[in-house]
């Protein structure tokens, strides 16, 4: 009987959650619908950018079903530890999609200087920038070649080449690509030796990438130490409290202890923010 009641309560709870979510996201207006649409737009952009085979609707459906299953398991069967997986279900897909997008942009940035050299050599063979772009797209590796193909498709559909390149730059949101395309557009419109200008720009981008690599190498140890300093206090306090509960008891049961804990937490937070500011070196 108890098992039947638990199953029935889980089913009713699941149906109630699904109905509530449906009402909130299909209402004509309201914060729930606006946040739902904003989230869908963001994750759809990331998934389309990385050429994922899973759509935003499929991802959100899996998130919703998984969330309902976890809540039903916790409420109907008393498995409250299942709720600890709820933040993972709600936030992990967007985080993974954003991470994949950033990795794709980073890989494209590493290919920009090589693409400029290829484009400069193509321009020496043909004076037409459109034909040179097509040749450079065929010779460039993925994923940069995929973005170049998309820009060329817009160009063939009637968009000016400058507009197609600017659209690609806006879509990728890459500082390195912005510099490369800005140099290409300026050099094209002002005249001069375009292949030579592109080769100089490629050399400059390679030097910037080398300096950024040096900075990352020099700050890697400091970042690792910052992570250790930020994480260690919590397991250390837990270990001390487990070994001798009376040792830290005044911190949790007295007004002075509350003040010490609040002050320590504030100093810990300030140390993290200060460390991040020190290690955020920009070239």
Secondary structure by P-SEA (a helix, b strand, c coil): caaaaaaaaaaaaaaaaaaaaaaaaaccccaaaaaaaaaaaaaaaaaaaacccccaaaaaaaaaaaaaaaaaaaaacccccccccccccccaaaaaaaaaaaaaaaaaaaaaaaaaaaaaaaaaacccaaaaaaaaaaacccaaaaaaaaaaaaaaacccaaaaaaaaaaaaccaaaaaaaaaaaaaaaacccaaaaaaaaaaaaaaaaaaaaaaaaaaaaaaaaaaaaacaaaaaaaaaaaacccccccccccaaaaaaaaaaaaaaaaaaaaaaaaacccc
